[in-house]
Amino acid sequence: MAYDIVIFKEAEIDLMTAICHYRVSGLEGSFKADITKQISYLKANPFLFQVFYRNVRRVQFNEFLYSIHFTISDQQVWILRILHHKQNFE
């Protein structure tokens, strides 16, 4: 059963910032493919990822040093932030 994905405004800002960065580097297509793959996997299997802190789970990208920080509520996955590994969740 697929879960609904809800993306917080902060996560949208994080994503747009990362896309702009990789657009300059010429890796925008690869980055978008990686995030699409991770969100599809997350949509189908959110409970496969362990709790990282305060009931927040994370899934790491395959090719890039980014991770999706999310929580699960009912049949929804709430994406809180999309962060580079050197950033801190606030």
Backbone as a chain_set.jsonl record, in Angstrom:
{"seq": "MAYDIVIFKEAEIDLMTAICHYRVSGLEGSFKADITKQISYLKANPFLFQVFYRNVRRVQFNEFLYSIHFTISDQQVWILRILHHKQNFE", "coords": {"N": [[0.833, -1.171, 0.0], [0.584, 2.161, -0.877], [1.816, 5.132, 0.588], [0.677, 8.466, 1.248], [2.432, 11.38, 0.275], [3.525, 14.198, 1.948], [4.879, 17.333, 1.743], [6.701, 19.545, 3.631], [6.98, 23.148, 3.785], [9.597, 24.037, 4.409], [11.112, 21.876, 3.536], [10.618, 21.984, 0.81], [11.942, 24.364, 0.187], [14.561, 23.615, 0.865], [14.935, 21.65, -1.095], [14.705, 23.109, -3.522], [16.91, 24.801, -3.261], [19.028, 22.959, -3.327], [18.648, 21.889, -5.898], [19.158, 24.155, -7.484], [21.863, 24.525, -6.867], [22.997, 22.167, -7.967], [22.28, 22.52, -10.591], [23.987, 24.498, -11.5], [26.322, 23.078, -11.326], [25.91, 21.207, -13.261], [24.709, 18.809, -12.68], [22.049, 18.495, -12.259], [20.027, 16.854, -13.422], [20.783, 14.244, -12.623], [20.569, 14.542, -9.852], [17.811, 15.09, -9.539], [16.78, 12.665, -10.497], [17.731, 10.92, -8.548], [16.434, 11.856, -6.196], [13.777, 11.455, -6.918], [13.704, 8.689, -7.138], [14.223, 7.964, -4.447], [11.993, 9.062, -3.119], [9.925, 7.6, -4.295], [10.544, 5.053, -3.341], [10.324, 5.538, -0.615], [7.625, 6.151, -0.442], [6.446, 3.678, -0.782], [7.629, 2.061, 1.195], [7.906, 3.183, 4.011], [8.417, 2.388, 6.673], [10.726, 0.937, 6.708], [12.923, 2.337, 7.411], [14.942, 3.318, 10.1], [14.221, 4.98, 13.225], [15.7, 8.041, 13.621], [16.006, 10.314, 15.282], [13.925, 11.735, 17.803], [11.427, 10.576, 16.862], [11.735, 10.979, 14.179], [12.569, 9.871, 11.024], [15.025, 8.903, 8.55], [16.011, 8.858, 5.118], [18.642, 8.107, 3.022], [20.149, 9.534, 0.124], [21.2, 7.838, -2.867], [23.329, 8.61, -4.59], [24.1, 11.181, -3.874], [25.103, 13.39, -1.197], [22.836, 13.764, 0.528], [19.877, 13.669, 2.561], [16.531, 12.619, 3.307], [14.432, 13.766, 5.743], [11.888, 12.574, 7.72], [8.543, 11.945, 9.024], [6.0, 9.598, 10.038], [2.553, 9.423, 9.824], [-0.522, 8.073, 10.332], [-1.659, 7.294, 7.22], [0.201, 8.78, 5.891], [3.251, 10.214, 4.805], [5.303, 12.542, 6.124], [7.377, 14.832, 4.913], [9.889, 16.499, 6.348], [12.376, 17.888, 6.148], [14.966, 18.258, 3.662], [18.125, 17.555, 3.62], [21.612, 18.35, 3.265], [24.333, 16.294, 4.232], [26.073, 17.68, 5.889], [24.599, 19.637, 7.032], [22.546, 20.747, 9.779], [19.6, 19.583, 11.382], [17.076, 21.718, 12.351]], "CA": [[0.0, 0.0, 0.0], [1.378, 3.382, -0.988], [1.52, 6.22, 1.516], [0.647, 9.803, 0.665], [3.6, 12.183, 0.606], [3.256, 15.61, 2.241], [6.173, 18.007, 1.84], [6.657, 20.818, 4.349], [7.547, 24.301, 3.072], [11.043, 24.048, 4.621], [11.688, 20.844, 2.671], [10.569, 22.511, -0.559], [13.027, 25.345, 0.074], [15.797, 22.821, 0.835], [15.022, 20.976, -2.392], [14.978, 24.096, -4.569], [18.287, 25.249, -3.067], [19.908, 21.895, -3.815], [18.509, 21.808, -7.354], [19.897, 25.301, -8.045], [23.288, 24.235, -6.724], [23.402, 21.143, -8.928], [22.088, 23.053, -11.939], [25.236, 25.183, -11.809], [27.348, 22.038, -11.476], [25.577, 20.335, -14.379], [24.257, 17.513, -12.167], [20.641, 18.633, -11.876], [19.28, 15.674, -13.862], [21.124, 13.121, -11.74], [20.01, 14.829, -8.537], [16.361, 14.896, -9.614], [16.53, 11.227, -10.637], [18.005, 10.305, -7.25], [15.371, 12.188, -5.241], [12.555, 10.786, -7.377], [13.86, 7.284, -6.762], [14.101, 7.846, -2.997], [10.609, 9.348, -2.731], [9.129, 6.443, -4.711], [10.842, 3.986, -2.389], [9.77, 5.981, 0.656], [6.176, 6.071, -0.564], [6.05, 2.271, -0.674], [8.231, 1.382, 2.348], [8.435, 4.154, 4.975], [8.801, 1.802, 7.954], [12.013, 0.251, 6.6], [13.973, 3.225, 7.888], [14.893, 3.415, 11.553], [14.061, 6.295, 13.833], [17.004, 8.679, 13.77], [15.874, 11.125, 16.484], [12.597, 12.295, 18.099], [10.419, 9.996, 15.981], [12.047, 11.375, 12.811], [13.354, 8.878, 10.296], [15.679, 9.516, 7.385], [16.446, 8.014, 4.017], [19.771, 8.758, 2.369], [20.223, 9.417, -1.323], [22.203, 6.872, -3.314], [24.484, 9.217, -5.249], [24.415, 12.5, -3.338], [25.198, 13.435, 0.259], [21.607, 14.347, 1.035], [18.925, 12.727, 3.14], [15.172, 13.093, 3.53], [14.028, 13.582, 7.132], [10.437, 12.445, 7.634], [7.775, 11.228, 10.039], [4.873, 8.856, 9.487], [1.323, 9.618, 10.578], [-1.614, 7.385, 9.641], [-1.239, 6.825, 5.9], [0.941, 9.87, 5.266], [4.664, 10.452, 5.107], [5.513, 13.986, 6.213], [8.78, 15.175, 4.669], [10.174, 17.701, 7.123], [13.538, 18.583, 5.586], [15.863, 17.55, 2.75], [19.355, 18.206, 4.049], [22.944, 17.841, 2.984], [24.819, 15.632, 5.439], [26.799, 18.604, 6.757], [23.648, 20.56, 7.633], [21.87, 20.261, 10.98], [18.148, 19.739, 11.427], [16.696, 22.638, 13.421]], "C": [[0.885, 1.245, 0.0], [0.886, 4.439, -0.008], [1.473, 7.531, 0.747], [1.873, 10.57, 1.147], [3.164, 13.631, 0.803], [4.61, 16.274, 2.481], [5.99, 19.355, 2.528], [7.337, 21.904, 3.521], [9.073, 24.353, 3.206], [11.74, 23.031, 3.719], [11.67, 21.291, 1.21], [11.695, 23.51, -0.797], [14.373, 24.626, 0.002], [16.004, 22.197, -0.543], [15.358, 21.961, -3.509], [16.408, 24.631, -4.474], [19.269, 24.221, -3.624], [19.848, 21.784, -5.335], [19.262, 22.951, -8.025], [21.404, 25.071, -7.977], [23.748, 23.234, -7.785], [23.153, 21.559, -10.365], [23.37, 23.74, -12.397], [26.347, 24.17, -12.081], [27.096, 21.106, -12.658], [25.074, 18.96, -13.953], [22.782, 17.524, -11.77], [19.825, 17.396, -12.24], [19.529, 14.469, -12.971], [20.537, 13.317, -10.353], [18.505, 14.592, -8.524], [16.001, 13.416, -9.736], [16.716, 10.523, -9.293], [16.882, 10.61, -6.255], [14.05, 11.53, -5.641], [12.563, 9.316, -6.983], [13.647, 7.086, -5.268], [12.667, 8.099, -2.534], [9.692, 8.202, -3.14], [9.317, 5.28, -3.741], [10.235, 4.294, -1.028], [8.251, 5.845, 0.673], [5.676, 4.642, -0.349], [6.501, 1.622, 0.63], [8.73, 2.332, 3.434], [8.933, 3.547, 6.282], [10.118, 1.027, 7.883], [13.171, 1.071, 7.16], [13.825, 3.441, 9.379], [14.72, 4.853, 12.022], [15.448, 6.847, 14.123], [17.04, 9.529, 15.039], [14.435, 11.612, 16.591], [11.5, 11.836, 17.138], [10.586, 10.418, 14.516], [12.946, 10.304, 12.203], [14.065, 9.585, 9.145], [16.06, 8.443, 6.372], [17.538, 8.782, 3.281], [19.71, 8.53, 0.862], [21.306, 8.402, -1.685], [23.472, 7.543, -3.814], [24.956, 10.519, -4.607], [24.405, 12.459, -1.813], [24.019, 14.2, 0.862], [20.759, 13.256, 1.663], [17.586, 13.426, 3.353], [14.811, 12.765, 4.968], [12.502, 13.613, 7.161], [9.849, 11.774, 8.871], [6.607, 10.541, 9.338], [3.678, 9.071, 10.408], [0.168, 9.054, 9.763], [-1.107, 6.836, 8.309], [-0.466, 7.898, 5.134], [2.382, 9.893, 5.739], [4.863, 11.956, 5.021], [7.0, 14.267, 6.045], [9.042, 16.528, 5.318], [11.283, 18.538, 6.513], [14.244, 17.659, 4.602], [17.21, 18.231, 2.923], [20.603, 17.529, 3.516], [23.482, 17.275, 4.291], [25.602, 16.551, 6.384], [25.894, 19.669, 7.376], [23.032, 19.908, 8.869], [20.38, 20.517, 10.866], [17.814, 20.646, 12.597], [15.197, 22.652, 13.584]], "O": [[1.822, 1.352, 0.791], [-0.316, 4.61, 0.192], [2.141, 7.69, -0.274], [2.297, 10.421, 2.293], [2.516, 14.217, -0.063], [5.39, 15.827, 3.323], [5.223, 20.2, 2.066], [8.167, 21.612, 2.661], [9.769, 24.671, 2.242], [12.825, 23.294, 3.202], [12.604, 21.006, 0.461], [12.326, 23.506, -1.855], [15.226, 24.975, -0.815], [17.109, 22.214, -1.085], [16.208, 21.673, -4.351], [17.044, 24.886, -5.497], [20.227, 24.576, -4.31], [20.877, 21.604, -5.988], [19.935, 22.737, -9.034], [22.13, 25.388, -8.919], [24.779, 23.439, -8.426], [23.761, 20.999, -11.276], [23.79, 23.583, -13.543], [27.197, 24.375, -12.948], [27.962, 20.308, -13.019], [25.017, 18.043, -14.771], [22.327, 16.653, -11.029], [19.011, 16.94, -11.437], [18.594, 13.755, -12.607], [20.057, 12.363, -9.741], [17.981, 13.964, -7.603], [15.023, 12.966, -9.141], [15.942, 9.631, -8.944], [16.429, 9.712, -5.545], [13.291, 11.095, -4.776], [11.548, 8.772, -6.549], [12.966, 6.146, -4.86], [12.182, 7.408, -1.639], [8.769, 7.865, -2.4], [8.355, 4.607, -3.371], [9.694, 3.406, -0.368], [7.665, 5.468, 1.688], [4.598, 4.435, 0.207], [5.827, 0.72, 1.128], [9.917, 2.282, 3.755], [9.792, 4.135, 6.94], [10.579, 0.511, 8.901], [14.27, 0.552, 7.357], [12.731, 3.713, 9.873], [15.033, 5.805, 11.307], [16.263, 6.204, 14.784], [18.011, 9.466, 15.793], [13.794, 11.874, 15.573], [10.723, 12.66, 16.657], [9.676, 10.233, 13.708], [13.944, 9.893, 12.795], [13.743, 10.725, 8.811], [16.38, 7.305, 6.715], [17.376, 9.959, 2.96], [19.277, 7.478, 0.392], [22.215, 8.143, -0.896], [24.575, 7.095, -3.498], [26.108, 10.912, -4.79], [23.77, 11.592, -1.213], [24.201, 15.161, 1.61], [20.901, 12.076, 1.344], [17.515, 14.639, 3.55], [14.876, 11.604, 5.372], [11.89, 14.569, 6.683], [10.551, 11.131, 9.651], [6.273, 10.859, 8.197], [3.785, 8.918, 11.625], [-0.09, 9.498, 8.645], [-0.209, 5.994, 8.29], [-0.471, 7.93, 3.903], [2.686, 9.63, 6.902], [4.624, 12.568, 3.98], [7.793, 13.97, 6.938], [8.502, 17.555, 4.906], [11.148, 19.754, 6.375], [14.137, 16.437, 4.694], [17.421, 19.342, 2.438], [20.65, 16.312, 3.338], [23.106, 17.75, 5.362], [25.771, 16.224, 7.558], [26.357, 20.505, 8.152], [22.999, 18.684, 8.99], [19.949, 21.536, 10.325], [18.227, 20.374, 13.724], [14.676, 23.368, 14.44]]}, "num_chains": 1, "name": "protein.A"}
